[in-house]
């Protein structure tokens, strides 16, 4: 996967960033494996697709011609098997870093993203792990910083909670990482996935104070990392361009500890949405399938004939679609603008969309987020500025 960012005339990109994951394949289809490099048992970086090398060269060339930088992401959910071993000893770290430097140089990259899922935790079944992962990762990043060229960007994709320490609990001091990396990406999505009853995909906050995952939202992630000494201006908030399809129709998202069960809908079903193998559906596909329609101002509403209704979950500040048979928690221009406004309010470095192929042809998701992040006046046909409830807190300060 490639993370791309671009300088914007008149804007301070060193104080605010809007970056995107770019996923593409030669058949003009999007495939999340084609640009991911993972390490093998020899700690070499390997692509999962035979044509990825050519595609990457073309992408870097075109991106640089457009004053856009490219950062290669290493790892991911399916590519973190050997991370623990690769950083476990000085010799292994040297080998791993040398292989990364070779790839960086070969493809004329601008940075490297370490997407280890997750240090000190098993992650995907079969991954190696060790109580020393967090300490070894820090030493690995120090070495990577020493070996990469001056100006190369280094980032890490992380959870809303800091890395697990030797005791399996989030570390209390993450300041060492803040001195090495240019930023970390809070992967604030996939919180409840396609569970039954459905829950929010990417909560902004635990607005009702009743979540069984109170640490898994944007506000909690900001608070946890900054409390551990990681600088706010090196935090990037991950935002999704997709939702999850649950094959049960409810009129509100799960309240986690609420004794009241969600009420099933009795609407006449007209549309059934097919998701991918991970039960995900891209925002643009909700439009293409006739579930959502674009309003003139860039906002989106449910198509009445689809059998779906759009509702708003006050507890997470996210929308969801529901019919008599399905519920789809997702994000749209309204909720993403709120996340962009939150990133600006708290002094975060910016936001990162995962991933750009879920975006619309009109770039409505990015436009809404960008307008809020940079406090821009929306142009004609763009969503209005968000309204954030003033009683939601981040480090004691109102967001509104």
N, C-alpha and C positions, 0 to 999 in steps of 0.2 A: 504494500500500500504506500502511496505517496502522499505526503503532506505538503501542500503548496501555499505559499503566501506571496503577496505582492505589495510593493510600495505604492502608496496613494498620494498624489501631489496635494499639498496643503494639509495633510494629516500626519500626525506624529506616529509613525508605525512602531517606534521604539516604546511608545507608551500604551498603544492599543493595537491589537492584531485581530483580524478575522481570517482564519485559515480553514482549509477544507481538505478532507481526504479525497484523493482522486483514484478511482478504481475503473480500469478499462481493459478490454481485450481486443484482439485483432479482428474479431468478427463483429465489432461494433456493439458487443454485449458487455455487460459489467460482470466481472468475476472477482470476488474478494480475495482470491488466492494469487492472482497474476502478478501483483507487484509486491507481494510480501516475500521477504527473504527470511529464512529461518536457518538456524545452525544445525548441523548434523553431528554425529558422534565424534567427528574430528574437529568440531567447532568451525567448520567452513560454512560459508553462507550459500544457500542453494535456493533457486527459484522453484516454484511449484508448476511452472508452465514453460514449455520449450521456446515459446516466442516472446517471453517476457523481456529478455535481454534487449532485443531489437526495439521493442516498444518503449522500454525505459530510455534508451538512447534518443529515440525520436522525441519523447516527451521532454526530456531535459533540454534538448536543443531548442524546441519550440517555446518552452517556458522561459528560458534565458533570453530568447529574442523578444519576449514580451515583458521583460523586467520582472519575471516571476521566479521565485526560488523553489527548489525541490529538496525534500528531505525524505530519505528512505526509512521506512519503519521495519524493524527487525523483530520477529516474534509473532505475537498475536495469540489468540486462544488455541489455535491448532499448531503453533510454531514455537512453543515455549518448553518443549520437552527437555532440551539439554542445557538450558540456561544455568541451572544450579551447578552443574559440573563445569561448565565453561568458565565460571568465575571463581571456582572453589580454591584454586591455588595460584600463586604468582606465575607459574609456568603456563597454566591454562589460560590465565587472563592475558598474558603476553601473546599467546597464539591467537586467541579470539580477537583481540584488538588489532593485531596485524592483519587478520583476514578482513576485518571491517574496513581498515585503512585501504587495503587493496581494492575493495569494492568502491569505496568513496572516490578514490583516484580514477579508477577505470571508467566510471560513469559520470565524472565531473559533477558530483553532487554538491549540495550546499549545507547538508546537515544529516544527522542520524537520529532516529527516534527509537528508543528501547521500549518495546511493548512486551515486557515480561509479565505473564499472567500465571502465578504471582509469586514474588519472593517470599519464602517462608510458608507458603501455602501450596496445596497440591494443584489447584487449578484443574485443568483437564486431566482425566484419569490417565495414569501412566507417566505423568510428569515427575521428574526428580525434584527433590526439595531437601532443605537442610535448615536447622536452626540458625546457621551462620549466614544464610542467604543475604540478609539485609546488610551486614557488615561487609561481606564479600562484594556485593553490588556497588557499595560506595567506593571501595578500592578499585573496582573495575572502571567506574565512571571517572575517577581521578586519572587513571592511566589512559583512558580514551581521550580525555581532554588534553593530556600531554602530547599524544601522538597525532591527533587530527590537526589540520592546518589552522593557523590563526584566523578567527572569524567564522569557523565552522560552528553550526548550531547543534546543540545536543539537547534532546528532550526525552521525557519518559511519560508513558501512558500509565496512569495509576487509578486506584479506586478512590472513593470519597474518603476513606480512612487511610492514614499513613501506613507505610510498610510494616509488616509483622516483624517483631523483634525475636530474640532467642526464646522468649517465653510464649510466643504465639500471639501476643497482644500488640496493638499498634504502638510504634515507638513514640516516646515522649519528646524526642529531640530530632528533628529532621533538618536542622540548620546546615548540617554538613552537605546535604544534597543541594540545598539552596545556593551554596557557594560554587557548585560545579556546573549544574545544568542551566540552560537558558530559560527553560520553563518546564512545567509538568502539566499534562493534560488530565483533568479530572473526568474520568469516563462515567459521567452522571447519566447513565441510561441502562436499560435491561434490568431494572430493579425488580420487577415482578414477572416479566416476560409474558407467557401465555397461560398463567395460572387460572384456576377456577376457585372462587370467584375472581374476576379480573381486578388488577391493581394498576396504578399509574406506571408508565414506562420511564419517565424522566422527571421526577418531582422537583419543583423549584424549592419547596420547603415542606415541612411537616406542619401545615397550617392549623390542623385540628389537634395536634399533640397526641395522636393516638396510633401512630404507625408502629408496627412490629419491627420495622427497619428504620428507626429514627436517625440513624447515621447515614442513610442512603438518600441524600438529596443535596441540591446545590449549596444551600445555606450551611448545612451540617458539614459538607466537604470543605467549604471555605473556612469555617470555624476550626475544624479539626487540624487542618494543615497549618494554618497561621498560628494556632495555639501551640503547635509543635515547633515553632520557630522558622517555618518556611515563609519566605517573603510573599506578600499578596501580589506584588507586581510581577511575580514569576508564575502565577497560577493562570491557567487557561481552562475555561469551562467547556466541556464537551457537550454538544447538543445534537440530537438525532433528527434525521430526515425520514424517519420510519416509525411505525407503530407495531403492535402485536395483535393478532387475531385470536380471540377466544371464542370457541363455539358454544357460547351460552349468552343469551340476551338479558342484560340487566339494566336498570335505570339509574344506578349510581355505582361508582367504583367501591371496592371493598374498603371499609373503614378499619380494617385490621383487628381492632379490639372491640368493635361495636357489636352488641348482641343482636342487632337487627340484621336479618338476612336481606340481601338485595332482592328487589321485586322483579320477577320476570316480566318481560313485555309480551303483550298479546297482539302486536301489530301484524298485519298481513305481510308475510315475507315476500319480497319482490326480488331482492338481490342477495346472493350469497357470495362473499368475498373469499377467493382462494389465496392463501398465503404461500410463502416459500417453505422449505423444509424446516426452517427454524421458527415457523409461525409468524415471520415478519412480513410486513407489507410496506412498500415505499409510499411516501406522500403522493408522488406523481401518479402512482398506480391507483390510488383512491380516486383521483380525478379521472384517469383514463377509464376506469371501470364504471364511471357514472355514479359514484357515491358522494363525491364532493363537487361543488361547482364554484367557480371564481366570481366574486362580486366585482363591481367596477372599481372599488377602492383597494383591491388586492387581498381582501379577506376572503374566507371560504365558508360556505354553508352546505349543509346536507341537501342532496337532491331529493325533493319530496317523494318522487316516484320510486326511489331506490328502496324505500322501506326503512331507511336509517334516520335517526335523529341525532343531532349534535347537542351534547350537554357539556357543562363545565364542572370540573371537580375542584371545589374551593380549597380542599385540603392540600392539594398538590399544585394548584395553578396550572392544570393541563386540561385539554379537551378530551372527550371520548365520543365515539359513535356507537349507537346501539340500535339493534333491530330485535325482532322476536327470537332470533336464533344466534346472533353474534354480537360481541362487544369488542371495540377496537380503541384502546388507549393509544394516543399518538401526540404529536406536537404540530402546531400550525403557526402561521405568522403572528397571531396574538400571543401565544405562550412563548414563542422564541424571542419575540420582542421584549417580553418581561425578563427573560434570561439575559438578554443583551444589556438591558437597563441595570440589572443586578450586577453584572460584571463591571460595568462602568462605575456604579455607585460605590462598590467596595474596593476599587482600585486594582482589579485584576488586570492581567496583561491583555486578555481578550477572550475570544471564543473559538471553537473548532467544530465544524460540522462533520458528522459521520453519517453518510458520506454524500458527496455532491450529486451522485446519480439519482438520489431520491428527490432532488429539487425539480421545480416546475420549469417550463420553457421561459416563463417570465421572470425567473429568479426571485419569486415572492418570499421564500423562506429566508434567503440570505439578505434580501433587501430590507425586510422588516427587522432582522437582527442587527444589520449594519446601521440602520437609521437610529436605533435605540443605543447601540454601542458608541457611536460617534456623535450622538445628539444632533442628528441631521434633521432638517425639515423634510417630511415625506413629500415626494413628488406626486403629481397627479397619477392616480392608479395604484398608489402604494398604501399599505395599511397605516392607520394613524398611530401616534405614539401610545405606548401602553400605559395603563393605569394600574399601579401596584398598591395593594392594601398597605396602609401605613402602620398597621399593628404587627407586621411580620418583621422579625428582628434578625440582624446579623451583627454579632458582637455588640448588642445593645443599641444599635442605631436603626431608625426606620428606613425602609427601602423607598418609601414614596417621597 
